[in-house]
Amino acid sequence: MKAATRTVRLELTEPLRISRSTMAARDAVWLSVEHGAVTGHGEAVTSVYYGLDAATLNRCFADAARDLCRYPDPAAALESLRAGELAGGATPPAVRAAVESALLDLVGIRAGRPVHRLLGLPQPPVAATARTIGITSPLDAAAQARALTASGFEVLKVKAGLPDPEEDIERLRVVRDAAPHARLLLDPNGAWTPRQAAALLPRFADLGVEAVEQPVAPGDPEALAALAERSPLPVIADEDAVGLEDARRLAGRVHGVNVKLAKCGGAHAALRIAETIAGSGTALMLGCLTASSLGLAPAVHLAGLARWTDLDGHLLLAHDPWTGIGGEDGYVRTSGLPGLGVEPRAVGPRTAVDAA
């Protein structure tokens, strides 16, 4: 097997403001793994929060590429990755997830099977995805809510966390008025203290918010669990739920955990988290970073497992260079093609190749 990378710039349609930052663009590094005449693809994106720039991603992919040469076929490499040997140790989870993505894509194309079937999930997933409304003016937030629900979106996620929480309350209120039948999620990205959250959550519950992600600053999961115990609406851990051990620690103590493949290490890691929290009273949310359809595709193949699906990162882009997971009508879905089921927009359809 041989591997190659390519770094591309992903521009957002408009800057996305959250409580801790504003983003207008980010870099994506694409990994291509070739075996025979077949190529599988994966993507990792840069992240200030996770300390990943393009140089770091490319360096980590170069290390993984050298290791990939040792394996006779992608199935053997995938098994090694599951065992923690390939892309293990200090490899960033986002890189491990992208390597797994490329291998799953490659194995699936060779076998003529979509990734969800490789993962033991027989039904093609279709799920209503949340669509994010960033921190913006009430007028703009209301206009976005009306346009999104008219396009078919049933779930809206409203960012919050301004110094004056009354501005967050007003933004949520106008979104509720503009989209009275939408399901609403709230995400302050850890902007509040436990005392602030305890005072604010009843007010957001009165406005019909269905659940809140990471209301308090990450780093104190005990405080998050204590808040969840008395919260009038479900509390979902995000920044405090990075990997399996975090999910195990919070199982039964919060109402949900937001699993992002880029932070937990990939689809198999996400499945282990889902198994760990099953039956605990803690539900699964599937989230994402802003990325292309290639980057989101592995999570879409898991969407049937989630109570909440927030896989709209590709919809925030001015130009998504890949296609194949839907979302424009409010629903993400797999394409039915083998592997990840995504294609570059500038390249024609591909066909399955019989496994050697």
C-alpha positions in Angstrom: 0.0 0.0 0.0 1.1 3.6 -0.6 -0.3 6.8 0.8 -0.3 10.5 -0.2 -1.7 13.7 1.3 -3.1 16.9 0.0 -3.8 20.1 2.0 -6.7 22.2 0.9 -8.4 25.4 2.3 -12.0 25.1 3.3 -13.8 28.5 3.4 -17.0 29.0 5.3 -20.0 30.7 3.6 -19.9 33.1 6.5 -17.8 33.3 9.7 -19.1 31.1 12.5 -18.9 32.7 15.9 -19.1 30.7 19.1 -18.4 31.7 22.7 -14.6 31.2 22.5 -13.7 32.1 18.9 -14.8 33.0 15.4 -13.8 30.9 12.4 -14.0 31.9 8.7 -11.9 29.1 7.2 -9.7 26.1 8.1 -7.3 23.8 6.4 -8.1 20.2 5.6 -5.5 17.5 5.0 -6.7 14.6 2.8 -5.1 11.2 3.1 -5.3 8.8 0.1 -4.3 5.2 0.6 -3.9 3.1 -2.5 -3.8 -0.7 -2.9 -3.8 -2.2 -6.3 -6.0 0.0 -8.5 -8.2 1.2 -5.6 -7.9 4.3 -3.4 -9.5 5.1 -0.1 -9.8 8.5 1.4 -9.8 10.2 4.8 -9.7 13.8 6.1 -8.5 15.6 9.1 -9.0 19.3 9.7 -6.9 21.8 11.6 -8.2 22.9 15.0 -6.8 25.6 17.3 -8.8 24.1 20.2 -7.2 20.6 19.7 -3.8 22.1 18.9 -3.6 20.8 15.3 -2.2 22.8 12.4 -1.6 21.6 8.9 2.1 20.9 9.5 1.3 18.7 12.5 -1.3 16.8 10.5 1.0 16.3 7.5 3.8 15.1 9.8 1.5 12.6 11.5 0.2 11.3 8.2 3.7 10.9 7.0 4.5 8.7 10.0 1.3 6.7 9.4 2.2 6.3 5.7 5.5 4.7 6.5 3.8 2.3 8.8 1.1 1.4 6.2 3.8 0.1 3.9 4.4 -2.8 6.3 0.9 -4.3 5.8 0.0 -6.7 3.0 -3.5 -5.3 2.5 -5.9 -2.7 3.9 -7.8 -5.3 6.0 -4.7 -6.2 7.9 -3.8 -2.5 8.4 -7.4 -1.9 9.7 -7.1 -4.7 12.2 -3.8 -3.3 13.4 -5.3 0.1 13.9 -8.2 -1.4 15.9 -5.6 -3.1 18.1 -3.9 0.2 18.8 -0.7 -0.7 16.9 -1.1 1.4 13.7 -1.5 5.1 14.4 -1.4 4.4 18.1 0.5 5.9 21.0 0.7 9.7 20.8 -1.0 9.9 17.4 -3.7 12.6 17.6 -7.2 11.1 17.5 -8.1 13.2 14.4 -5.3 11.6 12.5 -6.2 8.1 13.7 -9.8 8.7 12.6 -8.7 9.8 9.1 -6.4 6.8 8.7 -9.3 4.6 9.7 -11.6 6.4 7.3 -9.2 5.8 4.4 -8.9 2.1 5.2 -12.6 1.6 5.7 -13.2 3.3 2.4 -10.6 1.1 0.7 -11.8 -2.1 2.2 -15.5 -1.2 1.4 -14.8 -0.4 -2.2 -12.8 -3.6 -2.7 -15.6 -5.6 -1.2 -18.4 -3.7 -2.8 -19.9 -2.9 0.6 -20.8 0.4 2.3 -18.9 1.3 5.5 -22.0 0.9 7.7 -22.2 -2.8 6.8 -18.5 -3.2 7.5 -19.2 -1.9 11.0 -22.1 -4.3 11.5 -24.9 -1.9 10.9 -27.1 -3.4 8.2 -29.6 -0.6 7.6 -28.5 2.5 5.5 -28.7 5.3 8.0 -30.9 8.4 7.5 -31.0 11.0 10.2 -32.3 14.5 10.8 -29.3 16.6 11.4 -29.1 19.8 13.5 -28.1 22.9 11.7 -26.0 25.4 13.6 -26.9 29.1 14.0 -23.9 30.9 15.4 -23.7 33.9 17.7 -25.2 36.6 15.6 -27.8 39.4 15.8 -31.4 38.4 16.7 -32.5 39.6 13.3 -30.0 37.4 11.5 -30.7 34.5 13.7 -34.5 34.7 13.0 -33.9 35.0 9.3 -31.6 31.9 9.4 -34.2 29.9 11.4 -37.0 30.7 8.9 -34.8 29.8 5.9 -33.5 26.6 7.4 -36.9 25.3 8.5 -38.3 26.2 5.0 -35.5 24.0 3.5 -36.6 21.0 5.7 -34.4 21.3 8.8 -36.3 20.1 11.9 -33.5 20.6 14.4 -31.7 23.9 15.0 -28.6 24.3 17.2 -28.2 27.8 18.6 -24.8 28.9 19.8 -24.6 30.9 23.1 -22.1 32.1 25.7 -21.9 35.9 25.3 -20.8 37.9 28.4 -24.4 39.2 28.7 -26.6 36.1 28.8 -29.7 38.2 28.1 -28.4 38.5 24.5 -28.4 34.7 24.3 -31.9 34.5 25.7 -33.1 37.0 23.1 -31.5 35.1 20.3 -33.1 31.9 21.4 -36.5 33.6 21.8 -36.5 35.0 18.2 -35.4 31.6 16.8 -38.2 30.0 18.7 -40.7 32.6 17.3 -39.3 32.2 13.7 -39.3 28.4 13.9 -42.1 27.4 16.3 -42.1 23.7 15.4 -38.3 23.1 15.3 -36.5 21.1 17.9 -33.9 23.4 19.5 -30.5 22.5 20.9 -28.4 25.0 22.8 -24.6 25.2 22.9 -22.6 27.7 25.0 -19.4 25.8 24.4 -18.6 25.8 28.1 -19.0 29.5 28.6 -20.9 29.5 31.9 -20.1 28.9 35.5 -22.1 26.2 37.3 -24.0 29.0 39.1 -24.8 30.8 35.9 -25.9 27.6 34.2 -28.2 26.7 37.1 -29.9 30.1 36.8 -30.1 30.1 33.0 -31.2 26.6 32.1 -34.8 26.9 33.5 -35.2 30.0 31.3 -34.1 28.2 28.2 -36.2 25.2 29.1 -39.2 27.6 29.2 -38.4 28.6 25.7 -38.6 25.0 24.5 -34.9 24.0 24.3 -34.7 20.2 24.0 -31.1 19.8 25.4 -28.0 21.8 26.1 -24.4 20.9 25.2 -21.5 21.5 27.6 -23.0 24.5 29.5 -20.0 24.8 31.9 -16.3 25.0 31.3 -14.6 21.7 30.6 -12.2 20.2 33.0 -14.6 19.5 35.9 -16.8 16.6 34.9 -18.1 16.4 38.5 -19.5 19.9 38.2 -21.1 18.9 34.9 -22.7 15.8 36.4 -23.9 17.7 39.4 -25.6 20.3 37.1 -27.2 17.5 35.0 -28.7 16.0 38.1 -30.8 19.1 38.8 -31.1 20.5 35.3 -34.7 21.0 33.9 -33.4 19.9 30.5 -31.0 17.2 29.3 -27.3 18.0 29.6 -25.0 16.7 26.9 -21.2 16.5 27.6 -19.0 17.6 24.7 -15.6 19.0 25.6 -15.7 16.9 28.8 -16.4 13.7 26.8 -13.3 13.3 24.6 -12.8 9.5 24.6 -13.9 6.2 26.0 -12.7 6.8 29.6 -14.6 10.1 29.7 -17.7 8.4 28.5 -17.4 5.7 31.0 -16.9 8.2 33.8 -20.0 10.2 32.8 -22.3 7.3 31.8 -25.5 7.5 33.8 -24.6 10.9 35.2 -25.3 13.1 32.2 -28.1 12.8 29.7 -25.9 12.5 26.6 -22.3 12.5 25.3 -21.4 14.2 22.1 -19.1 11.8 20.2 -17.0 13.4 17.4 -14.8 11.0 15.5 -12.0 13.5 15.3 -11.8 13.7 19.1 -12.4 10.0 20.0 -10.3 8.4 17.3 -12.7 7.1 14.6 -15.7 5.0 14.0 -14.6 1.9 15.9 -13.8 4.1 18.9 -17.3 5.7 18.6 -18.9 2.2 18.6 -17.1 1.3 21.8 -18.4 4.5 23.4 -21.9 3.7 22.2 -21.6 0.2 23.7 -20.3 1.6 27.0 -23.1 4.0 27.6 -25.9 1.7 26.3 -28.5 1.2 29.0 -27.0 3.7 31.4 -29.5 6.5 30.7 -26.9 8.5 28.8 -27.7 8.8 25.1 -25.4 9.2 22.1 -25.0 12.4 20.2 -23.0 12.4 17.0 -21.2 15.7 16.3 -18.5 17.0 14.0 -16.0 19.7 13.3 -16.6 22.0 10.3 -15.2 19.8 7.5 -16.0 18.5 4.0 -18.4 15.6 3.2 -15.3 13.4 3.2 -14.5 14.3 6.8 -18.1 13.8 8.0 -18.9 10.6 6.0 -17.7 8.0 8.6 -20.0 9.5 11.2 -22.9 9.5 8.8 -22.5 5.8 8.6 -23.1 5.6 12.4 -26.1 8.1 12.4 -28.7 5.4 13.1 -27.2 4.9 16.6 -27.7 8.5 17.8 -30.5 10.2 19.7 -29.1 13.6 18.5 -27.3 14.0 15.2 -25.3 17.2 14.5 -23.5 16.5 11.3 -23.8 19.8 9.4 -20.1 20.8 9.2 -20.1 20.4 5.4 -23.2 22.6 5.0 -21.3 25.5 6.5 -18.8 25.6 3.7 -18.9 28.0 0.7 -17.8 25.0 -1.5 -17.8 21.4 -0.3 -15.3 19.6 -2.5 -16.9 16.2 -1.9 -20.5 15.0 -2.2 -22.4 12.0 -1.1 -23.9 12.5 2.4 -26.8 14.8 1.7 -27.9 17.2 4.4 -29.2 20.1 2.3 -32.8 19.0 3.1 -32.1 18.6 6.8 -31.3 14.9 6.5 -27.9 13.2 6.2 -27.8 9.8 4.5 -25.4 7.4 2.9 -25.3 7.3 -0.8 -25.5 3.5 -1.4 -22.1 3.4 -3.0 -19.4 1.1 -1.6 -16.9 2.4 1.0 -17.7 5.8 2.4 -19.9 6.5 -0.6 -18.5 10.0 -1.2 -17.0 11.4 -4.4 -15.0 14.4 -5.4 -17.3 16.9 -7.1 -15.0 17.3 -10.0 -14.6 13.5 -10.7 -17.1 11.1 -12.2 -18.7 8.2 -10.3 -16.5 5.3 -9.2 -17.4 1.6 -9.2 -16.7 -1.2 -6.8 -13.7 -3.5 -7.3 -13.8 -7.1 -6.4 -11.7 -8.0 -3.4 -8.5 -9.7 -4.3 
